[in-house]
């Protein structure tokens, strides 16, 4: 299913024209009209996050938990090992 791009974007006019052409072509072939694209789908479930326990921190006004990113850091090798591929692989 193709969706028409916004006319307010600063997209490439050639790309927009091609997208519009493809959308028009698909809509001509489709038996569904834009007003009934979703009629065959089941209704969306009711979502209730009011009492969700994960939101207790937010409700109590506590700040977000700091994520530990230490395992993503790389130790800088000494200058004499900067071109040592073996040392670099070891540090990764």
N, C-alpha and C positions, 0 to 999 in steps of 0.2 A: 504494500500500500504506500503510495507516495503522498506527501503533504506539501502543499504550496509554500514557498518561502515568503517571508515577510517583505513587503515592498518598502519598508522603512530601513532595511539594512543597506549597507554600502557594498553589497556583493558585486561581483563581476557581472555586468549586464548580460554577457553571452551565456554564462552559467545559469543565471536566472531564467533567461528565455528558454534554454534547454529543459530546465526543471519544469517550467510552466507547460511546455509542449508535452512532456512525459506525463504530467498529471492530467492534462486535458485528454490525452489519448487513453489513459487508464480509466478515467471517469466515463468516457464514451463506451468502453467495452464492459464496464461493470453494470450488473443488474441492480445494484444498490445505489441509492441516491444519497447525497451528503446528509440529508436529514435523518436517515435511518441506518447509518453505518453500524451502530452499536445495539440495535434492537434485538438481535439474536444472541447477544451475550448475556450471561446471568447478571443479576444486579450486584453492585459492589457490596461487600460485607460491611456491617456496622463496625467501626473501629472506635474503641473507647480506651483512651490512654489516661483518663482521669485518675484511676487508682493503680496504675502500673508502678510496681516497686522500683523500677529503674529510674523513675522520675522523682523519687524522694529527695535526692540530693538537690535537684533543681528547685523543688518546692520549698526546701529549707533554706535556700539562698546560699548554699555552699559553692565555692568555686570548682571548676572542673578538675578532675584528678589529672595530675601531671603524668604524661606518658613517658616511660623510660626508653630513651632512644640511644642509650650508651652502646648497645650492641651494633649499631649502625656506623659508629665512628671508626676511623682508620688512624692507627698510630703513624705519625710521620717518621719515616726512616732517617737515620743519620745521613749527613751529606755525602759521606763516602759510599753509601749504599743506594743512592738515588737512581743509578743506572743498573742496579743488580736485579735482574728479572726474577731470580729465585727468591730473593728477599721480598720482593713485591708480592709474589704469589703466596708466600708464607703469611704476609700481613693481611691478605684478603681472606 
